[in-house]
Amino acid sequence: MRAITILAGIILLGLISDTAISEDWVYKWVDAEGVTYYGSRPPAWANAEITSVKVRRTEAQAVQKRLDREGDMRAAVDTRKQQEADSAAEEQQWNEDVATQRAANCKTAQDRLNAYNTAHRLYRELEDGERDYLDDDQTDTARADAHQLVDEWCDNS
């Protein structure tokens, strides 16, 4: 009984080691141009030598895990690229909106400055609908303020 157990252990150990790493024999030869080849059958013209090669069998689960990890990494990279593209598009839209608003504010400021410069008298409307006409100093201040708004909104920098 003990001999059968030892024999079974030896056979099992041989099977386990056979699945992990094994040794095969291959031929090695060099062609006229100095390129080295390996194969199971050398050509007739070749002066081939037999050499041993250690072969490790691939574990399907390990390969699948690696492929899954690579797939996850590719998916993460794709997600990140999409997020960056979305962010760039949002930033571009925001910049366009700001430029549109600046252009509208510039136009309003230019129109106001033009109106202030062509009007003989400036006024502000009171709550009761009456007009309060500005004196010369107030008119100059209003025109200077309008000019400053044009400089601020129409600045191309």
Buried (B, 14 or more C-beta within 10 A) or exposed (E): EEEEEEEEEEEEEEEEEEEEEEEEEBBBBEEEEEEEBEEEEBEEEBEBEEEEEEEEEEEEEEEEEEEEEEEEEEEEEEEEEEEEEEEEEEEEEEEEEEEEEBEEBBEEBBEBBEEBEEEEEBBEEEEEEEEEEBEEEBBEEBBEEBBEBBEEBBEEE
